[in-house]
Amino acid sequence: MSLIDLLLLVLAGFAAGGMNALAGGGTFFSFPALLATGLPPVTANATNAVALWPASLAGAWAARGSLRPLGRYLLPLLIAGLLGGLGGGLLLLAGGDSVFRVLIPWLLLAATALFAASPWLSRWLAARRQEAERPPHTPLSIGAHVGVSIYGGYFGAGMGILQLAAFSIEGHPLARANALKNLISAVIYSIATVTFVVAGRVSWSELAILLVGATLGGYVGGALGERLPPRLLRAFVILVGSAMTLYYFYATYFAG
């Protein structure tokens, strides 16, 4: 690994950790940086997913108080997250680099659109939400969670927004929906991490460097969280996501 690649990963990790602490969207920094160092697309995505794993576990642990009273109600959701995350990870590995490379611009486009629309989506859901103590599980709701989990195991950017929407539409209060999102995300990232590690698709040196930068960025982002305007941060993430989407559309479909 060259010094330039090392610096790129540290800076990308720092930006990803900071933006995740402030506004979300860190994948728009870390995933393209891993690609830029020369990693194959599947390896870059697998390494990025493993880098997000510790944060997902921390989020689930922090939400344990809100989730403990739900007890056995969580079981179908955990199974959906486990099966979907495993399915998404296996699909990524089965399709290989050639398939994933073609899908990268479309996945980035979807993630950027979800991130940009999330404030309006939240307001729309809040206006139509009919909260319930424990909304019943239905084949449609479990199917939706499996679908979101497959997406999360395959790529993951924007997965949290999709999960919040699914839980809110079911009727969960926002605080519980966020706690459920953290728990299922941890399940998805855990099974995806195991899948990618067993398959040997994680680049450990790049992962270690990315984690160092992300840890530093998360600390700085947390310290700045009260001082920086959220709208400016969101606009910056959308700008980066849009630029990355346009670049990968050009590189995939138009560059010779």
C-alpha positions as semicolon CSV with decimal commas, in nm:
position;residue;x (nm);y (nm);z (nm)
1;M;0,000;0,000;0,000
2;S;0,138;0,340;-0,097
3;L;0,160;0,638;0,135
4;I;-0,107;0,814;-0,073
5;D;-0,346;0,521;-0,028
6;L;-0,277;0,518;0,346
7;L;-0,349;0,890;0,377
8;L;-0,660;0,855;0,162
9;L;-0,801;0,582;0,388
10;V;-0,723;0,772;0,706
11;L;-0,892;1,084;0,571
12;A;-1,188;0,887;0,434
13;G;-1,228;0,703;0,763
14;F;-1,208;1,032;0,952
15;A;-1,474;1,186;0,726
16;A;-1,695;0,876;0,749
17;G;-1,673;0,856;1,127
18;G;-1,735;1,227;1,166
19;M;-2,030;1,238;0,929
20;N;-2,190;0,931;1,083
21;A;-2,168;1,102;1,422
22;L;-2,312;1,427;1,284
23;A;-2,556;1,352;1,004
24;G;-2,502;1,001;0,864
25;G;-2,382;0,910;0,518
26;G;-2,030;0,799;0,608
27;T;-2,035;0,521;0,347
28;F;-2,018;0,785;0,074
29;F;-1,665;0,859;0,195
30;S;-1,531;0,519;0,301
31;F;-1,654;0,294;0,019
32;P;-1,522;0,502;-0,276
33;A;-1,190;0,545;-0,092
34;L;-1,153;0,167;-0,063
35;L;-1,225;0,136;-0,436
36;A;-0,972;0,409;-0,509
37;T;-0,696;0,212;-0,336
38;G;-0,744;-0,061;-0,595
39;L;-0,953;-0,312;-0,401
40;P;-1,198;-0,518;-0,609
41;P;-1,558;-0,392;-0,566
42;V;-1,682;-0,688;-0,359
43;T;-1,377;-0,675;-0,132
44;A;-1,418;-0,298;-0,089
45;N;-1,784;-0,339;0,003
46;A;-1,712;-0,630;0,239
47;T;-1,433;-0,437;0,410
48;N;-1,659;-0,134;0,446
49;A;-1,936;-0,347;0,599
50;V;-1,696;-0,493;0,856
51;A;-1,577;-0,141;0,938
52;L;-1,937;-0,045;1,022
53;W;-1,992;-0,352;1,240
54;P;-1,857;-0,218;1,574
55;A;-2,073;0,094;1,550
56;S;-2,381;-0,118;1,483
57;L;-2,314;-0,328;1,793
58;A;-2,268;-0,014;2,002
59;G;-2,598;0,125;1,874
60;A;-2,783;-0,196;1,960
61;W;-2,632;-0,206;2,309
62;A;-2,728;0,157;2,372
63;A;-3,090;0,076;2,274
64;R;-3,123;-0,234;2,492
65;G;-3,341;-0,059;2,753
66;S;-3,609;0,024;2,496
67;L;-3,605;-0,325;2,349
68;R;-3,598;-0,545;2,659
69;P;-3,976;-0,516;2,727
70;L;-4,056;-0,647;2,378
71;G;-3,923;-0,994;2,461
72;R;-4,035;-1,265;2,219
73;Y;-4,194;-1,003;1,992
74;L;-3,841;-0,943;1,859
75;L;-3,787;-1,301;1,744
76;P;-3,947;-1,274;1,394
77;L;-3,761;-0,948;1,333
78;L;-3,429;-1,101;1,439
79;I;-3,488;-1,400;1,210
80;A;-3,578;-1,166;0,921
81;G;-3,259;-0,964;0,977
82;L;-3,047;-1,278;1,006
83;L;-3,184;-1,448;0,694
84;G;-3,193;-1,127;0,490
85;G;-2,842;-1,020;0,590
86;L;-2,707;-1,366;0,511
87;G;-2,894;-1,371;0,179
88;G;-2,764;-1,028;0,081
89;G;-2,406;-1,120;0,168
90;L;-2,426;-1,445;-0,028
91;L;-2,578;-1,264;-0,326
92;L;-2,289;-1,019;-0,322
93;L;-2,035;-1,301;-0,317
94;A;-2,221;-1,507;-0,579
95;G;-2,255;-1,217;-0,821
96;G;-1,887;-1,133;-0,792
97;D;-1,702;-0,819;-0,888
98;S;-1,835;-0,794;-1,243
99;V;-2,202;-0,779;-1,137
100;F;-2,141;-0,555;-0,837
101;R;-1,931;-0,313;-1,043
102;V;-2,225;-0,254;-1,278
103;L;-2,463;-0,200;-0,986
104;I;-2,241;0,045;-0,792
105;P;-2,374;0,366;-0,955
106;W;-2,735;0,253;-0,912
107;L;-2,680;0,161;-0,548
108;L;-2,512;0,495;-0,481
109;L;-2,799;0,673;-0,659
110;A;-3,056;0,494;-0,442
111;A;-2,863;0,566;-0,123
112;T;-2,818;0,935;-0,212
113;A;-3,188;0,972;-0,295
114;L;-3,288;0,806;0,033
115;F;-3,055;1,027;0,233
116;A;-3,176;1,341;0,058
117;A;-3,543;1,248;0,103
118;S;-3,518;1,134;0,465
119;P;-3,637;1,462;0,629
120;W;-3,949;1,474;0,408
121;L;-4,002;1,101;0,452
122;S;-3,986;1,140;0,831
123;R;-4,243;1,421;0,828
124;W;-4,471;1,227;0,594
125;L;-4,457;0,922;0,817
126;A;-4,513;1,126;1,131
127;A;-4,827;1,280;0,984
128;R;-4,972;0,940;0,900
129;R;-4,843;0,729;1,186
130;Q;-5,092;0,543;1,401
131;E;-4,885;0,428;1,695
132;A;-4,951;0,092;1,856
133;E;-4,805;-0,079;2,160
134;R;-4,699;-0,386;1,963
135;P;-4,805;-0,376;1,598
136;P;-4,882;-0,731;1,484
137;H;-4,640;-0,906;1,253
138;T;-4,787;-0,980;0,912
139;P;-4,643;-1,162;0,610
140;L;-4,617;-0,824;0,435
141;S;-4,429;-0,655;0,720
142;I;-4,189;-0,947;0,771
143;G;-4,136;-0,964;0,395
144;A;-4,049;-0,593;0,392
145;H;-3,794;-0,644;0,671
146;V;-3,638;-0,938;0,488
147;G;-3,611;-0,724;0,173
148;V;-3,446;-0,436;0,360
149;S;-3,211;-0,684;0,528
150;I;-3,110;-0,832;0,193
151;Y;-3,027;-0,482;0,072
152;G;-2,830;-0,423;0,392
153;G;-2,629;-0,742;0,352
154;Y;-2,562;-0,663;-0,014
155;F;-2,467;-0,294;0,014
156;G;-2,611;-0,121;0,318
157;A;-2,592;0,253;0,244
158;G;-2,933;0,402;0,327
159;M;-3,045;0,083;0,501
160;G;-3,119;0,266;0,827
161;I;-3,358;0,504;0,652
162;L;-3,546;0,212;0,498
163;Q;-3,569;0,038;0,834
164;L;-3,700;0,350;1,009
165;A;-3,963;0,386;0,738
166;A;-4,071;0,022;0,768
167;F;-4,100;0,031;1,148
168;S;-4,277;0,367;1,144
169;I;-4,530;0,253;0,884
170;E;-4,608;-0,046;1,107
171;G;-4,696;0,193;1,389
172;H;-4,393;0,191;1,619
173;P;-4,319;0,519;1,801
174;L;-4,011;0,691;1,662
175;A;-3,788;0,618;1,963
176;R;-3,872;0,246;1,949
177;A;-3,840;0,240;1,570
178;N;-3,489;0,381;1,605
179;A;-3,402;0,122;1,871
180;L;-3,534;-0,159;1,651
181;K;-3,336;-0,020;1,359
182;N;-3,017;-0,032;1,567
183;L;-3,082;-0,390;1,675
184;I;-3,162;-0,529;1,331
185;S;-2,871;-0,337;1,177
186;A;-2,640;-0,506;1,428
187;V;-2,780;-0,846;1,329
188;I;-2,737;-0,774;0,957
189;Y;-2,382;-0,641;0,992
190;S;-2,287;-0,929;1,224
191;I;-2,400;-1,204;0,987
192;A;-2,260;-1,016;0,685
193;T;-1,926;-0,976;0,864
194;V;-1,907;-1,348;0,940
195;T;-2,000;-1,428;0,579
196;F;-1,736;-1,198;0,431
197;V;-1,464;-1,309;0,673
198;V;-1,529;-1,679;0,606
199;A;-1,525;-1,608;0,231
200;G;-1,191;-1,428;0,265
201;R;-1,319;-1,105;0,108
202;V;-1,204;-0,864;0,381
203;S;-0,883;-0,667;0,332
204;W;-0,751;-0,641;0,686
205;S;-0,480;-0,377;0,637
206;E;-0,720;-0,133;0,471
207;L;-0,979;-0,215;0,737
208;A;-0,740;-0,134;1,022
209;I;-0,645;0,201;0,872
210;L;-1,008;0,289;0,801
211;L;-1,108;0,208;1,159
212;V;-0,836;0,432;1,302
213;G;-0,958;0,724;1,094
214;A;-1,325;0,648;1,168
215;T;-1,261;0,635;1,543
216;L;-1,088;0,972;1,539
217;G;-1,357;1,117;1,313
218;G;-1,636;0,986;1,533
219;Y;-1,482;1,150;1,838
220;V;-1,438;1,485;1,664
221;G;-1,785;1,461;1,506
222;G;-1,942;1,393;1,844
223;A;-1,764;1,693;1,993
224;L;-1,878;1,920;1,708
225;G;-2,233;1,792;1,698
226;E;-2,376;2,082;1,894
227;R;-2,196;2,352;1,697
228;L;-2,238;2,277;1,327
229;P;-2,565;2,337;1,138
230;P;-2,726;2,004;1,043
231;R;-2,859;2,140;0,713
232;L;-2,509;2,232;0,599
233;L;-2,378;1,887;0,689
234;R;-2,665;1,712;0,513
235;A;-2,610;1,926;0,204
236;F;-2,242;1,831;0,204
237;V;-2,320;1,457;0,226
238;I;-2,575;1,489;-0,056
239;L;-2,318;1,676;-0,266
240;V;-2,057;1,405;-0,209
241;G;-2,310;1,128;-0,278
242;S;-2,424;1,297;-0,599
243;A;-2,067;1,350;-0,717
244;M;-1,977;0,986;-0,646
245;T;-2,292;0,867;-0,824
246;L;-2,217;1,072;-1,137
247;Y;-1,854;0,962;-1,137
248;Y;-1,937;0,592;-1,116
249;F;-2,207;0,620;-1,382
250;Y;-1,947;0,778;-1,610
251;A;-1,674;0,529;-1,517
252;T;-1,907;0,227;-1,553
253;Y;-2,104;0,312;-1,866
254;F;-1,921;0,583;-2,061
255;A;-1,546;0,570;-1,997
256;G;-1,362;0,376;-2,256
